[in-house]
């Protein structure tokens, strides 16, 4: 990224995600926060110059994917809890 504003946004997002990962000591490659962090790094290291709109669009896709993953995990956990409660 050659745009200093995009670089700043990327740095802020990356640093916040890294802080969450370090604080929670999450070291699971299937963890949605880890996946989000990895995808943000992929956006940054793409090698192609991206615009503000492109960066935002890619970030929205990554966030939507992370939301879907979290929703599926929550549904699975709730189903497991119900199964255990009725057994």
DSSP file (Angstrom, degrees, kcal/mol; ACC not computed):
  #  RESIDUE AA STRUCTURE BP1 BP2  ACC     N-H-->O    O-->H-N    N-H-->O    O-->H-N    TCO  KAPPA ALPHA  PHI   PSI    X-CA   Y-CA   Z-CA
    1    1 A X              0   0    0      0, 0.0    48,-0.1     0, 0.0    50,-0.1   0.000 360.0 360.0 360.0 127.8    0.0    0.0    0.0
    2    2 A X        +     0   0    0     48,-0.2     2,-0.6     5,-0.0     3,-0.1   0.539 360.0  96.5-102.5  -9.1    1.4    3.3   -1.0
    3    3 A X     >  -     0   0    0     47,-0.2     4,-2.5     1,-0.2     5,-0.2  -0.726  64.6-152.3 -84.0 118.3   -1.4    5.4    0.4
    4    4 A X  H  > S+     0   0    0     -2,-0.6     4,-2.0     1,-0.2    -1,-0.2   0.822  94.8  53.7 -62.7 -30.8   -0.5    6.6    3.9
    5    5 A X  H  > S+     0   0    0      2,-0.2     4,-2.4     1,-0.2    -1,-0.2   0.932 111.0  45.3 -68.9 -44.6   -4.1    6.8    5.0
    6    6 A X  H  > S+     0   0    0      1,-0.2     4,-3.0     2,-0.2     5,-0.2   0.901 111.3  53.5 -63.3 -40.2   -4.7    3.1    4.0
    7    7 A X  H  X S+     0   0    0     -4,-2.5     4,-2.5     1,-0.2    -1,-0.2   0.897 109.1  49.1 -61.2 -40.1   -1.5    2.1    5.7
    8    8 A X  H  X S+     0   0    0     -4,-2.0     4,-2.5     2,-0.2    -2,-0.2   0.925 111.9  47.9 -65.3 -45.5   -2.6    3.8    8.9
    9    9 A X  H  X S+     0   0    0     -4,-2.4     4,-2.5     2,-0.2     5,-0.2   0.934 112.9  49.0 -60.3 -46.0   -6.0    2.1    8.8
   10   10 A X  H  X S+     0   0    0     -4,-3.0     4,-3.1     1,-0.2     5,-0.2   0.935 111.0  49.9 -59.0 -46.9   -4.3   -1.3    8.1
   11   11 A X  H  X S+     0   0    0     -4,-2.5     4,-2.7     1,-0.2    -1,-0.2   0.902 111.1  49.1 -60.6 -42.4   -1.9   -0.7   11.0
   12   12 A X  H  X S+     0   0    0     -4,-2.5     4,-2.1     2,-0.2    -1,-0.2   0.931 114.5  44.4 -62.8 -46.0   -4.7    0.1   13.4
   13   13 A X  H  X S+     0   0    0     -4,-2.5     4,-2.4     2,-0.2     5,-0.2   0.944 115.4  47.9 -64.2 -48.1   -6.8   -2.9   12.4
   14   14 A X  H  X S+     0   0    0     -4,-3.1     4,-2.6    -5,-0.2    -2,-0.2   0.919 112.3  49.1 -58.9 -46.1   -3.7   -5.2   12.5
   15   15 A X  H  X S+     0   0    0     -4,-2.7     4,-2.2    -5,-0.2    -1,-0.2   0.889 111.2  49.1 -64.4 -39.9   -2.6   -4.0   15.9
   16   16 A X  H  X S+     0   0    0     -4,-2.1     4,-2.1     2,-0.2    -1,-0.2   0.915 113.1  46.6 -66.4 -42.8   -6.1   -4.3   17.4
   17   17 A X  H  X S+     0   0    0     -4,-2.4     4,-2.5     2,-0.2    -2,-0.2   0.911 112.2  50.4 -65.3 -41.2   -6.5   -7.9   16.2
   18   18 A X  H  X S+     0   0    0     -4,-2.6     4,-2.8    -5,-0.2     5,-0.2   0.894 108.3  53.6 -63.5 -39.3   -3.0   -8.8   17.3
   19   19 A X  H  X S+     0   0    0     -4,-2.2     4,-2.8     2,-0.2     5,-0.2   0.918 109.4  47.9 -60.7 -44.3   -3.8   -7.3   20.8
   20   20 A X  H  X S+     0   0    0     -4,-2.1     4,-2.7     2,-0.2     5,-0.2   0.937 113.1  48.1 -62.0 -46.4   -6.9   -9.5   21.0
   21   21 A X  H  X>S+     0   0    0     -4,-2.5     5,-1.5     1,-0.2     4,-0.9   0.908 115.6  43.9 -62.0 -42.1   -4.9  -12.6   20.0
   22   22 A X  H  <5S+     0   0    0     -4,-2.8    -1,-0.2     2,-0.2    -2,-0.2   0.890 115.2  48.3 -70.7 -38.8   -2.1  -11.9   22.4
   23   23 A X  H  <5S+     0   0    0     -4,-2.8    -2,-0.2    -5,-0.2    -1,-0.2   0.926 119.1  37.8 -66.6 -45.2   -4.5  -11.0   25.3
   24   24 A X  H  <5S-     0   0    0     -4,-2.7    -1,-0.2    -5,-0.2    -2,-0.2   0.576 101.1-135.2 -83.4  -9.2   -6.6  -14.1   24.8
   25   25 A X  T  <5 +     0   0    0     -4,-0.9     2,-0.6    -5,-0.2    -3,-0.2   0.919  39.0 173.2  52.5  47.8   -3.7  -16.3   24.0
   26   26 A X      < +     0   0    0     -5,-1.5    -1,-0.2    -6,-0.2    -2,-0.1  -0.776  14.2 165.5 -89.4 118.9   -5.6  -17.8   21.1
   27   27 A X        +     0   0    0     -2,-0.6     2,-0.5    -3,-0.1    -1,-0.1  -0.233  32.0 118.7-129.2  45.3   -3.4  -20.0   19.0
   28   28 A X    >   -     0   0    0      1,-0.1     3,-2.0     0, 0.0     6,-0.2  -0.957  53.8-150.2-115.7 121.1   -5.9  -22.0   16.9
   29   29 A X  T 3  S+     0   0    0     -2,-0.5    -1,-0.1     1,-0.3    -3,-0.0   0.664  99.0  54.9 -67.1 -13.8   -5.6  -21.6   13.2
   30   30 A X  T 3  S+     0   0    0      4,-0.1    -1,-0.3     5,-0.0     2,-0.3   0.408  79.2 117.7 -96.6   2.3   -9.4  -22.2   12.9
   31   31 A X    <>  -     0   0    0     -3,-2.0     4,-2.6     1,-0.1     5,-0.2  -0.525  68.2-134.5 -69.0 130.6  -10.2  -19.4   15.3
   32   32 A X  H  > S+     0   0    0     -2,-0.3     4,-2.5     1,-0.2     5,-0.2   0.844 105.3  52.2 -57.1 -35.8  -12.3  -16.7   13.5
   33   33 A X  H  > S+     0   0    0      2,-0.2     4,-2.5     1,-0.2    -1,-0.2   0.912 110.9  47.4 -67.8 -40.5  -10.1  -13.9   15.0
   34   34 A X  H  > S+     0   0    0     -6,-0.2     4,-2.7     2,-0.2    -2,-0.2   0.907 112.4  50.0 -64.7 -41.3   -7.0  -15.6   13.8
   35   35 A X  H  X S+     0   0    0     -4,-2.6     4,-2.5     2,-0.2    -2,-0.2   0.908 110.6  49.7 -62.9 -41.5   -8.5  -16.0   10.4
   36   36 A X  H  X S+     0   0    0     -4,-2.5     4,-2.3    -5,-0.2    -2,-0.2   0.930 111.5  48.8 -61.8 -46.0   -9.5  -12.4   10.3
   37   37 A X  H  X S+     0   0    0     -4,-2.5     4,-2.1     1,-0.2    -2,-0.2   0.933 112.3  48.2 -59.0 -47.8   -6.0  -11.3   11.3
   38   38 A X  H  X S+     0   0    0     -4,-2.7     4,-1.9     1,-0.2    -1,-0.2   0.895 111.9  49.5 -61.8 -40.8   -4.5  -13.6    8.6
   39   39 A X  H  X S+     0   0    0     -4,-2.5     4,-2.2     2,-0.2    -1,-0.2   0.865 107.9  53.2 -68.4 -35.8   -6.9  -12.2    5.9
   40   40 A X  H  X S+     0   0    0     -4,-2.3     4,-2.1     2,-0.2    -1,-0.2   0.907 109.2  50.0 -63.8 -40.5   -6.1   -8.6    6.8
   41   41 A X  H  X S+     0   0    0     -4,-2.1     4,-2.7     1,-0.2    -2,-0.2   0.886 108.4  53.0 -63.9 -37.9   -2.4   -9.4    6.4
   42   42 A X  H  < S+     0   0    0     -4,-1.9    -2,-0.2     2,-0.2    -1,-0.2   0.898 107.3  51.2 -64.2 -39.8   -3.2  -11.0    3.0
   43   43 A X  H >< S+     0   0    0     -4,-2.2     3,-0.9     1,-0.2    -1,-0.2   0.935 113.9  45.1 -59.7 -45.1   -5.0   -7.8    1.9
   44   44 A X  H >< S+     0   0    0     -4,-2.1     3,-0.5     1,-0.2    -2,-0.2   0.890 116.3  43.8 -66.3 -41.0   -2.0   -5.8    3.0
   45   45 A X  T 3< S+     0   0    0     -4,-2.7    -1,-0.2     1,-0.2    -2,-0.2   0.181  76.6 115.0 -94.5  18.2    0.6   -8.1    1.3
   46   46 A X  T <  S-     0   0    0     -3,-0.9    -1,-0.2    -4,-0.2    -2,-0.1   0.807  72.8-136.7 -57.8 -32.7   -1.4   -8.5   -1.9
   47   47 A X  S <  S+     0   0    0     -3,-0.5     2,-0.4     1,-0.3    -1,-0.1   0.327  70.6 103.3  90.5  -8.1    1.4   -6.7   -3.9
   48   48 A X  S    S-     0   0    0     -4,-0.0     2,-0.3   -47,-0.0    -1,-0.3  -0.869  80.0-111.6-109.1 141.7   -1.1   -4.7   -5.9
   49   49 A X        -     0   0    0     -2,-0.4     2,-0.3    -3,-0.1     0, 0.0  -0.551  40.3-163.7 -70.9 128.0   -1.9   -1.1   -5.2
   50   50 A X        -     0   0    0     -2,-0.3   -47,-0.2   -47,-0.0   -48,-0.2  -0.858  10.7-131.5-118.2 153.0   -5.4   -0.8   -3.8
   51   51 A X     >  -     0   0    0     -2,-0.3     4,-2.6     1,-0.1     5,-0.2  -0.369  34.1-100.2 -90.0 172.8   -7.7    2.1   -3.5
   52   52 A X  H  > S+     0   0    0      1,-0.2     4,-2.5     2,-0.2     5,-0.2   0.918 125.2  48.8 -57.4 -44.5   -9.7    3.2   -0.4
   53   53 A X  H  > S+     0   0    0      2,-0.2     4,-2.7     1,-0.2    -1,-0.2   0.904 111.3  48.7 -65.1 -41.9  -12.8    1.6   -1.9
   54   54 A X  H  > S+     0   0    0      2,-0.2     4,-2.7     1,-0.2     5,-0.2   0.913 112.1  48.9 -64.8 -43.2  -11.0   -1.7   -2.8
   55   55 A X  H  X S+     0   0    0     -4,-2.6     4,-2.4     2,-0.2    -2,-0.2   0.930 113.8  46.4 -61.1 -46.4   -9.5   -1.9    0.7
   56   56 A X  H  X S+     0   0    0     -4,-2.5     4,-2.5    -5,-0.2    -2,-0.2   0.910 112.7  50.0 -63.4 -43.3  -13.0   -1.3    2.3
   57   57 A X  H  X S+     0   0    0     -4,-2.7     4,-2.1     2,-0.2    -2,-0.2   0.933 112.5  46.3 -62.0 -47.0  -14.6   -3.8    0.0
   58   58 A X  H  X S+     0   0    0     -4,-2.7     4,-2.2     1,-0.2    -1,-0.2   0.897 112.6  50.7 -63.4 -40.1  -12.1   -6.5    0.8
   59   59 A X  H  X S+     0   0    0     -4,-2.4     4,-2.7    -5,-0.2    -1,-0.2   0.899 108.3  52.4 -64.8 -40.4  -12.3   -5.8    4.5
   60   60 A X  H  X S+     0   0    0     -4,-2.5     4,-2.5     2,-0.2    -2,-0.2   0.903 109.2  50.1 -61.6 -41.4  -16.1   -6.0    4.3
   61   61 A X  H  X S+     0   0    0     -4,-2.1     4,-2.3     2,-0.2    -2,-0.2   0.919 111.9  47.4 -62.2 -43.7  -15.8   -9.4    2.6
   62   62 A X  H  X S+     0   0    0     -4,-2.2     4,-2.3     2,-0.2    -2,-0.2   0.913 113.1  48.4 -65.0 -42.8  -13.4  -10.7    5.3
   63   63 A X  H  X S+     0   0    0     -4,-2.7     4,-2.6     2,-0.2    -2,-0.2   0.892 110.7  51.0 -65.4 -39.4  -15.6   -9.4    8.1
   64   64 A X  H  X S+     0   0    0     -4,-2.5     4,-2.3     2,-0.2    -2,-0.2   0.911 110.9  48.7 -63.8 -41.6  -18.7  -11.0    6.6
   65   65 A X  H  X S+     0   0    0     -4,-2.3     4,-2.3     2,-0.2    -2,-0.2   0.902 111.9  48.9 -64.2 -41.2  -16.9  -14.3    6.3
   66   66 A X  H  X S+     0   0    0     -4,-2.3     4,-2.7     2,-0.2    -2,-0.2   0.903 110.1  51.6 -65.3 -41.4  -15.7  -14.0    9.9
   67   67 A X  H  X S+     0   0    0     -4,-2.6     4,-2.7     2,-0.2    -2,-0.2   0.918 109.9  49.5 -60.6 -44.2  -19.3  -13.2   11.0
   68   68 A X  H  X S+     0   0    0     -4,-2.3     4,-2.4     2,-0.2    -2,-0.2   0.920 111.2  49.3 -61.9 -43.6  -20.6  -16.3    9.2
   69   69 A X  H  X S+     0   0    0     -4,-2.3     4,-2.2     1,-0.2    -2,-0.2   0.927 112.6  47.3 -61.4 -45.8  -18.0  -18.5   10.8
   70   70 A X  H  X S+     0   0    0     -4,-2.7     4,-2.6     2,-0.2    -2,-0.2   0.911 111.1  51.6 -62.5 -42.4  -18.8  -17.1   14.3
   71   71 A X  H  X S+     0   0    0     -4,-2.7     4,-2.6     1,-0.2    -2,-0.2   0.913 110.3  48.5 -61.3 -43.6  -22.5  -17.6   13.7
   72   72 A X  H  X S+     0   0    0     -4,-2.4     4,-2.2     1,-0.2    -1,-0.2   0.892 112.1  49.2 -64.5 -39.3  -22.0  -21.2   12.7
   73   73 A X  H  X S+     0   0    0     -4,-2.2     4,-2.6     2,-0.2    -2,-0.2   0.911 111.1  49.1 -66.3 -41.6  -19.8  -21.9   15.7
   74   74 A X  H  X S+     0   0    0     -4,-2.6     4,-2.7     2,-0.2     5,-0.2   0.929 111.3  49.8 -63.9 -44.6  -22.3  -20.3   18.1
   75   75 A X  H  X S+     0   0    0     -4,-2.6     4,-2.4     1,-0.2    -1,-0.2   0.913 111.7  49.2 -58.8 -42.6  -25.2  -22.3   16.5
   76   76 A X  H  X S+     0   0    0     -4,-2.2     4,-2.4     2,-0.2    -2,-0.2   0.914 111.5  48.5 -63.9 -43.5  -23.1  -25.5   16.9
   77   77 A X  H  X S+     0   0    0     -4,-2.6     4,-2.4     2,-0.2    -2,-0.2   0.906 111.9  49.4 -64.2 -41.6  -22.3  -24.7   20.5
   78   78 A X  H  X S+     0   0    0     -4,-2.7     4,-2.4     2,-0.2    -2,-0.2   0.906 110.9  49.8 -63.8 -41.4  -25.9  -24.0   21.3
   79   79 A X  H  X S+     0   0    0     -4,-2.4     4,-2.4    -5,-0.2    -2,-0.2   0.913 111.3  48.9 -63.7 -42.2  -27.0  -27.3   19.7
   80   80 A X  H  X S+     0   0    0     -4,-2.4     4,-2.4     2,-0.2    -2,-0.2   0.896 110.8  50.8 -63.3 -40.2  -24.4  -29.2   21.7
   81   81 A X  H  X S+     0   0    0     -4,-2.4     4,-2.3     2,-0.2    -2,-0.2   0.907 110.9  48.4 -64.9 -41.5  -25.5  -27.5   24.9
   82   82 A X  H  X S+     0   0    0     -4,-2.4     4,-1.8     2,-0.2    -2,-0.2   0.909 110.9  51.1 -64.2 -41.7  -29.2  -28.4   24.1
   83   83 A X  H  < S+     0   0    0     -4,-2.4     4,-0.4     1,-0.2    -2,-0.2   0.919 112.5  45.7 -61.8 -43.8  -28.2  -32.0   23.4
   84   84 A X  H >< S+     0   0    0     -4,-2.4     3,-0.9     1,-0.2    -1,-0.2   0.875 110.0  54.7 -67.1 -36.9  -26.3  -32.3   26.7
   85   85 A X  H 3< S+     0   0    0     -4,-2.3    -1,-0.2     1,-0.2    -2,-0.2   0.839 112.1  43.2 -66.4 -32.7  -29.1  -30.7   28.6
   86   86 A X  T 3<        0   0    0     -4,-1.8    -1,-0.2     1,-0.2    -2,-0.2   0.387 360.0 360.0 -95.9   3.9  -31.6  -33.2   27.3
   87   87 A X    <         0   0    0     -3,-0.9    -1,-0.2    -4,-0.4    -2,-0.2   0.464 360.0 360.0-100.0 360.0  -29.4  -36.3   27.8
